[in-house]
Structures are given as structure tokens and as C-alpha cells.
Amino acid sequence: MLRAGHRQSRDNSCKPHYVLQNFALRGVRFPSIRTPTRVHAELVRLKVDVIVTRGSAAALVAKEATGTIPIVMATSGHPLRDGIVANLDRPLGNVTGLHTMAPAELGSRRLQLLKQATPASSRVGIIWNPLADHPALLVKDTEKAAGAMRVQLANLKVRTPGAFEPAFETALMDQVDALIVVEDYLTFTERGRIVDF
């Protein structure tokens, strides 16, 4: 922006609006004091130039709030299946951005890299949220690869923030040598706890 001659506060401004109340997307509850519907309605009323969202639920609510203000997804899980965009190559409409959908074979590749980095690892924990959509494919691919690599997987499912402590206890009881974390909204939000473990 500076190279183009723009200066913040003079030519543009950023007004963060946060969702701070619990909400759900297809039955999955997300921790958050204001609902996404209210926040996006406020942004439409303010006639902002662009809305930037994080996560599928926020992008979907923003899309329902406006068909004219550009929406940029900083991340989203599965925008095609969630009905956020009609096509990944050419999303059409007013929504564009990034998604975290990964090819299924990424699971086996992660395990392969982990084994290269820690060859002695024979028991690996995989932390993932079965309520999210895309992690299941990565977990299946990781499970297949684990058999071929003679690695035992400890399946550490987390559905809520409260599920991490029991998952960590299971990892300790199972004596895992390393962890693989399958990313989604929940594991991203709790990344500090995972790193601290």
C-alpha cells in the first residue's frame, strides 16, 4: 500500500470486529459475546469496502449478510461443500480467499517427514477434530501409511477445548513419541496448549 502511495489512517482504515459468542456451523459449536450475524450486519450497515473472515462459519454468515461487499476468507475448511463458493477455481460472487483443504495424501507425507526427523518414533499420536469435515481424510491416509511404516497411531480425538487434557493424558499413557496435529478451527485455536504439551 505504501508503494502505491497510500497511507494508513489517511487513505484507509482497518476496523476489527470480533465475534464473541458461541455459534454453530452444521452442528459444530464454536467458542466465541456477539453473534456473527450481528457483526456482519453491522459491517454491512457501515458500508465497509471489504470483509475479511477466518473460518468457514464466519465466511458463510458474511456471505448471507451481503452479496455486494467483497469477502476475503483468511482461511476456511471446505468452502465448496459449505456452500460458500460455487467453484474453487473461479468462486464467482463476492467471496474469495484461502482454504485449508489438503489432498488426502498429505497425511502420509506428514508421517513420512516425522519419521525422517525422528526415526526412533514408533508410537505417534494424531490429534484431530472428528466434527470438522476435512480431517477425516487426512487421518485415514495417515492410518494407512502408519501400517506400512510400522508405526502405531494413538487416535486422539478432540471435539471441544475441554477434550485436550484427556487427549494429552491418553498420549502419555500410550507413551507416544511424537504428535501430528490435523488443523481445523479447534486445533488452531488451542495450538498453544498443544505446543506446551
Secondary structure, DSSP 8 states (H G I E B T S, - for coil): -TTTT--BTTTB--------S-EEETTEEE-----HHHHHHHHHHTT-S-EEEESHHHHHHHHHH-SSS-EEEEE-S-TTTTTS-S-SSS--TTEEE------TTHHHHHHHHHHHH-TT--EEEEEE-TTSSTHHHHHHHHHHHHHHTT-EEEEEE-SSGGGHHHHHHHHHHTT-SEEEE--SHHHHHTHHHHHH-
